[in-house]
């Protein structure tokens, strides 16, 4: 299955209107390409899943957790670092090859190593502390990934950091007293950032394994799309064989 963001905002914009406000307008070439991408997906019989008020991330997260409960191993095909919070014993990030670097598959150990944390569920705590400039999500000024990881080495979660904030100045962390003051001053900012970067896994989705099972490719429809794009039948056949 493939998921696209819905038109308009999502539930995150309801409590933080500035969410993703710094994003540039969608490039024209992507806008032109999207209808063709959807036609190709339909020809391949690959379901397109979109839910109003939820991002594609939330749809993917919901499907991943639902499938895991049903006994599947799940691969989330995305380079988005935020998906690290969903990785588990049965859920993996599958990062497509980029610039010839090859694919990268991240399980629990890889996520923990990449983020320098003890548990995968701490990914969301790191994001709460550092924010995410790509999505215009503010973090705590002066706290980046290294400081966030250092704090989580001493405290199991963001909530526990704030519960024991009075002890932060005693930690053997560079600038501990300054960090303590930053935490006190920007507590609400961090909690907001964690809420914004958390992938929702509870949208009401009536999708089961049978709905996203592999289907037989509609070769005629695929050929029509490819011909319309100036691609030959040989390309169409290669595409079909690649998927099948």
Secondary structure by P-SEA (a helix, b strand, c coil): cbbbbccccccccccccccccccccccaaaaaaaaaaaaaaaaacbbbbbbccccaaaaaaaaaaaaaaaccccccccccccccccccccbbbbbcccccccbbbbcaaaaaaaaccccccaaaaaaaacccccccccccccccaaaaaaaaaacccaaaaaacccccccccccaaaaaaaaaaacaaaaaaaaaaaccccccccccccccccccccaaaaaaaaaaaacccaaaaaaaaaaac
